[in-house]
Amino acid sequence: MAGLLPLAIRSAGQAEQVSWIGGPVRLRYFLVVAVVGMACARAPLRGRGPVRLAALAVPILVLPGLLLLIASLVRPLFVDRYVLYSNIGIAVLLGAWMDYFHRLRRWSRTAWIAVVAALAALVPSSLSLRTPQSRSNDATAVGATVRQEGRPGDGLLYLSGRQRILTGANPEDTRFLTDLALAQDPVSSNTLAGVELPARDIAARMLEFERIVAVRAVGVHSPANPQEEAKTSTLRRHFHAYGTTHVNGARVTVYLRDHGPAAKPVPEPTARERAVG
C-alpha cells in the first residue's frame, strides 16, 4: 500500500477524468460473481506455494469492486465494465472447484447442476458488459446526431463543457459547426475537454447565432460555475427549443433565436460566481 501512495497522490490531480461517472450503480454482475466465487472458495482447493489458492483468488475477485463501491459513498466511482479484470479471480476459483470434484471422481448431479447454474448466471452478463449497449453513453451515436441535426455555420454548445468528449471520437461530426464556448481545444490545452471562455464572452458569442445545437448528457448535472450559468440563462432568454433528439446517454437539442422584444441582458457574474469559476 505504501508503494502505491505516490501513484494515488499523482492520480488525484486527474480526478476530473472520472467526473462523468454517476447514475444508477449496476451491481447484478458483481454480486453474482462474488457469491459464486465465495461458494467455490469453501471447497478444499488444491494449490502449490506458500499462499492458499482461495486467499489469492478471492481478493482479486472481490476487492476491486468492493473498494470502488465504498469510495462511491463519497463520490461515484463504480462502473461494472471497469472491474472486468477481476474475472481472473472467478476463473481461478471455478477451475480449482472443478478440479476438486475431478480428483474425487464423484461428479454428482448436484455438482453438474451447480456448474450449469454458474455458467447460466455468469456468461450472459459477462457478454452483455462487452456490448455498446452496456455503456452509459454512445459517443458515436451522439456525434452522428450532432452532424445530422446541425447545419453548416450553426453554433455548438456543450452543457456542460466537460461533455465535449461526447463528440471527440470523430472530428468530422462537428467540422462545420462553431464551438461557442471553446477557448483552447483539448490538444493545445492538454486536457480532456478543453478550456472554455469567460462567461460574458460565451453569452456574447451565442447571441451572434440564429441556430445553436446543444449537447447535454443524461443524468449528469452541470457544475455551478459562471460559464454554465451564462449558457443556460442565454438560451432561456434569447432562444427556444426547436427539437430534441434522444440518443444513448445524451440529448441533442436545436435552439432557434427569438426575435421578439429585447430580453434583459445577461447580468455580470457576481464576485462569488467569479471565485467559483
N, C-alpha and C positions, 0 to 999 in steps of 0.2 A: 504493500500500500504506500509506503513512504517513497518508493521508487517512482510511483505514478503521480505523486504530488506536483512535480514541475509541469507535467503534461496537463493536469487539471487546471493549474493556475493559468497556463498559457491558453488553454482552450476557453476559459471563462470570457476572454475578450472577444470570442466569436459566437457569443450566445445568441445573437440575432439570427444565425443560420437556422435555428430551430424555433424561431418565434412563430412560425406558421402552424405549429402543432396545436391542436385543440379539438373541440368537438367530442363526440362520444368515444369512450375507450372500448375497443372491441377485445374482450377478454376470452372469448369462447375457445379459440385455438390454444392459447397459452394455458388455460385451465385444464383442457383435455390432455395435452401432452404432459403437464406437470403431474396430474393424477395417475396417468398410465405409467409414467416413469417411476414415481414413488412406489407403485404397486410392484413393478418389476424389481425394484431395488430390495424388496423384502425377501426375495429368494436368495439362497446361499450361492451367490455368483462367484465363479472361479476367476482368479486373476493372478498375475505374477508381479512381483515387485513389492516395495515397502508400503505402497498405498493401495487400499482396497479399491476395487473397480467402482463400487457404488459411491465411495467417498469422492471419487474423481468425477464421475459422470453426472451425479445429481446436482452439484453446484453449477456445472456447465449448463445444465438444462434449466435450472430454476433461478439462479442469481441474476442473470441479465435482466429478465423481465421483472423480477421482484424489486430490484433496486430502482428501475425506471418507474414502476408503479408507486413506490414510496416517494420518490422525488416529485411525482406528478401531483401529490397532495399540495405541494407548494407551487409548482409550475408544470404544465402539461409537457411530458417528455415521452410517454409510452406510445410507440407505434408498432403494431404487431409485425409488420414487414421487416422492421429493423432488428428483430431478435430471432430471425430465422436461423442464424448461425448456431443457436443453442440446440438445433435439431441434432447436432453431433451427439449430445448427451442422450437423447431418446433413442437414437440409432444404436449406441453402445449398449444401453440398458436392455433394449429389446433383443439384440443379438445375444447378449450374455444370458438372458432369460430363456431364449430358445435353446441355447447350448446346454443349459442346466437340465431341461427336460430331455434333450437328446442323450445326455450322459445317463440319465435314469432309465432310458429306453422305456419310458412309460408315458407315451403321448395319449393321455386320456381325452375323453370327449370334452371335458371342461377346458383342457389346455387348448384344444382346437377352437373351441368357441371363443376363448379369450383372444387368440391370435386374430381370428376373423373380426371380432369386435374392435380390436385395436386398429387394424388396418381400415375398417369402415369409418372409424372416428377420425383418424389422422390423415389419410390420403386425400379425401375431398377438400378438407380445409387447407392442407398444405398446397394443393394445386391451385385453389382459388386465390390464395395470397400472392401468387405469381402472375396473376392476370391484371390487365389495365383497370378492370372494374373494381379491383380491391383498393385502388389508390383513392385518396381523399379528393384528388382533382385529376383532370385530364388536360395537361398543358397543350397537347397537340390540338384537341378539340377547341380549347379556348382561343388559341391563335387563329385557327381556321374560321371561327365565328367572327373574330375581330376583322379579319380580312374580308369576309362576306358582307358584314354589316357596314363597314366603313367605306367611304368614298375618297378618292384622291383629294388631298387638301383638308380633310377633316382633322379636328383636334382629337388627341388621345389622352385619356385621363385614367390614372390608376388610383383606386380607393381601397386601401392606402398604397403609398408609394412602394412598399415592400412587395406588393403583388405584381410588380413589373416582371418578376421572374416567370409569371404565368405565360408570357408571350416570348420569352427569351429563347425558346428552342429553335424557332425559325424566324430570323430577322425579316424575311420576305413578307410575313404576315402584317407587319406594321410599317413597311418601307415607305408607303405613300401617305402615312399619317404623321402628324406633328405631335410629339410628346410635349404637352403643355407645361409640365412641372419639372422637366429634367434640366439640371444644370450641368452635371457631369455623368456620362454614361458609366455603366459598371466596369468596363475595361479600364478607362482612364482613371477612375476613382478607386480602383482595386476593391470594389465592394460587390455584393450580390445584386443589389437593386439600384445602384447609382446614388447620386446626391441630388437633392431637389432644390429648387429656387426658394427664395423667401416667400412668405405668404402673399404679400402685396403684389409681387411680380407674377405669381401664379394666377391670381384673380384678374390682373390686367391682361394677361395673355388669353385667358378664357374668353374675355369679352371681345376679342378680335375675331372670334369664330362663330359661324352660324350653326354648325353641327359639331357635336362632341360625342365621341364613343367612349363610354366609361366602363371600366372593368372592375368588378367587385367580387372578392372571394366570399363564398357562402360560409357562414358560421364563424367568421373571423372579424373581430371588432377593430375598427381603425384606431390607431393611437390618438390620444388627445393632445394634439400639437397645433400650432397656428397654420401650418400648411394644409392639414386635413380639414380644419375648420374653414379655411378660405375656399377650398374646393366645394365642400358641401353647401356652404352658405351662398356661394356664387351660382351654383346650379339651382338652388331653391329659389333665388330671387330673380334670376335672369333667363332661366331655361325651363323647359318642360319635357318630360319623358315621352318620346315618340313610340318606343317599342323596346321590349326586353326579351332577350334570348337566354334560356337557362341551359347550361351545359354542366357536366360533372364537376362540381366544386366551385362554380363561378356563375355570375350573371353579367351579361354584356348588354348595356343599355345605350340606346342612341338618344341624345338630347338635342332639341332644337331651340334656337334662340327666340325669346319672346320679344315682340316689337310693340308692346303696349306702352302705357305711361311709364316714364322712367322710374325705376325702382330705387330704393335707398342704396347709397353706395356701401360697399363692404367696409366696416369700421376698421380702424387701425388696431392691430393686436395690442392688448394691454401689456404692461411690464411683466406681469406674471406669466402671460402666454409666451412672451419672448423668452423668458427664463426657461420655460418648459421646452421650447423648441431648441 
